[in-house]
Amino acid sequence: MALDSKIPKGPLAEKWTNHKNSINLVNPANKRLIDVIVVGTGLAGGSAAATLAELGYNVKAFCFQDSPRRAHSIAAQGGINAAKNYQGDGDSVYRLFYDTVKGGDYRSREANVYRLAEVSANIIDQCVAQGVPFAREYGGLLDNRSFGGVLVSRTFYAAGQTGQQLLLGAYSALNRQIGRGKVKMYSRHEMLDVVIVDGKARGIIARNLVTGEIERHSAHAVVLGTGGYGNVFFLSTNAMGSNVTAAWKAHKRGAYFANPCYTQIHPTCIPVSGDHQSKLTLMSESLRNDGRIWVPKHKKDVEAIRAGKLKPTEIAEADRDYYLERRYPAFGNLVPRDVASRAAKERCDAGYGVNATGEAVYLDFASAFMRYGKEQAHVKGLDENDEALVKKLGQEVVKNKYGNLFQMYEKIVDQNPYETPMMIYPAVHYTMGGIWVDYNLQTTVPGLYAIGEANFSDHGANRLGASALMQGLADGYFVLPYTIGDYLAQDIRTGPISTDHPAFAEAEKSVKDNIKHLIENKGTHSVDYFHKRLGKIMWNKCGMARNEADLKSAITEIAELRAEFWKDVRVPGTNEEFNEELAKALRVADFLELGELFAKDALLREESAGGHFREEYQTEEGEAKRRKEFQYVSAWEYKGEPKDAVLHKEELVYENIEVKERSYK
């Protein structure tokens, strides 16, 4: 099937407006006749369910958590981008568009990204109206801060818990619709298959995680807002329940999977502490606004720190290597995530890592304390030369901006970051790959939509910080509610979709057969045993850096591991009860298939771009080296086994941006 991105004709700045003016609409009276399923209730799914219900559609919303407010969106810390130019520093819709495309290493779709930048300002207004407590300046105006990869301040934030506050806004909107009866909420339900009737998505098969019951649910369209697949690496910053199952089942039913190898490694995470760790903790990228990243210049100092004989605060300024400021003077500590992550890995690989494992660098706020402190002392008419006073005043300012993050770090690491620099190291965070969608956010299966991190469309090979929340809410509040009407306008006379159709029976049987096999398998190893082994293959051979030999080896190893999993996994308990091991086993089974396609996609892409770094394709200075022949989206069609997947290419055409060297120096 040929890919049709359905990008509207006309000038870039007019595409979205003209498209909204020309697509089909559904009469308010007819919306009452149409059912929509929304899977996932994070920022994308929750905002979409609330908005669709507000418009009049009948919505069924599903999440595997016990409440929508426990979606992983709650973990986002640093902020949300919007092109409002409140700082008067030259920001604009075009500049946000340009920064996003450049940050993604020219591997994203122009029209989608421009639309994202266009609607970004509306998101802030919507959330303020909902009562989201964004930080404000002294005069009462909304405050902004900077983020990596840009030269302006466009990031709106609520301390270090922006995701939580935005999710509570969407959750309140969703609850209002639940109270009206327009949304029927199914918590503790996991989608295990999509049902295709006559070529269209007409429902899902879900498992009640409390009772184990397998349920059929029908609708005129299905929307997936189920997040990313970072947990294919086992250790990531994602919640432990985050998975790829909904997206992968859609892929197996005909939805193309795009750019699976594009994974973001976040540079600012608490380092791995041991083999028994179950997840990693993110320290917001916003910390790079005020924290300076460094390692000792001399190996003898590194060895003394590791041996506990020297404290980082005892190392003189002249003996510190602020390597991001040295290598990228224009952007300094605010280079994009992929650049900062690789730079940290390079220093640690060279032997300058400062923790026991040699995989950590320092994030130091000492200079920020003094800078802010002097300003406060001046404002208050106090002694600017009193270092103790200045430091105390500066710490108060930093505490107001990032206090909950410092508190979280101290609880996990048992070190006070006000007195000693934080230790950080890159970790798997976000996935730019996902289900392929067209301009309307529809997949290659009619009636099946993917929004937020579950789709591939906006970030290219690397996501700019604070753009995940922007995309999720843009898709849910302002894009999908328009575009889905163009499809549903053909369904106003269809009537309710029956779950008695043979397609529902076939999908239900497939789900039950998988569950039966896992419960009755009685192997010798736990689910985590296989998941950890997969994670090590993925991190070592498909992680921050990849090469041809390792990727070929990974493909073979993952295929062998998958075969071993189905033969030797042990799932205790039954399927007719609350059984987290069974839920986990079903998710890991899908990770094992995705992992192989991930490695296959990475092997084929013989270039370095953003979060995809092939060691064979780098500049003399160790930067990513793009190749023009790979200026396309890899869209994979399922053919039974990952090794048999068929590649379709969506060529990326840049008419409004010059594709050039991606320099941050």
Protein Blocks (a to p, Z undefined) as FASTA:
>chain_A
ZZdehpaedjfklmmmmmmmmmccddfklmmmpccddehjafklmmmmmmmmmnopacdd
ddfbfbfklpfklmpmkbccddehlnonopafklmmmmmmmmnoopacfklmmmmmmmmm
mmmmmmmmnopacdddfkopacddddehiabdfbdcehjllmmmmmmmmmmmmmmmmmno
paccdehiacfbdcdeehiafbdcdddfknopacddddfbdcddebjaklmnopacbdfk
bcfklmmmmmmnopacehkllccddfbbcddfbjkbcbdcdddfklmmmpccdddfbfkl
mmmmmnopacfklpcfklpccfklmmmmmnmmmccfklmmmmmmmmmmnopafbfnopac
dddfklmmmmmmmmmmmmnopafklmklmmmmmmmmmmmmmmmmmmmmmmmnopafklpc
cddddddfbdfbdcdddfkopafbehiacehjllmklnomaccehklmmmmmmmmmmmmm
mmmmmmmmmmmmnopadfkbfklmmmmmmmmmmmmmmmmnopabdfklmmmmmmmmmmmm
mmmbccfklmmmmmmmmmmmmmmmmmmpccehjfkbccfklmmmmmmmmmmmmmmmmmmm
mmmmgcdehjbccfklccfkopacddfklmccdddddehiaklpccdddddddfkbccdd
ddfZZ
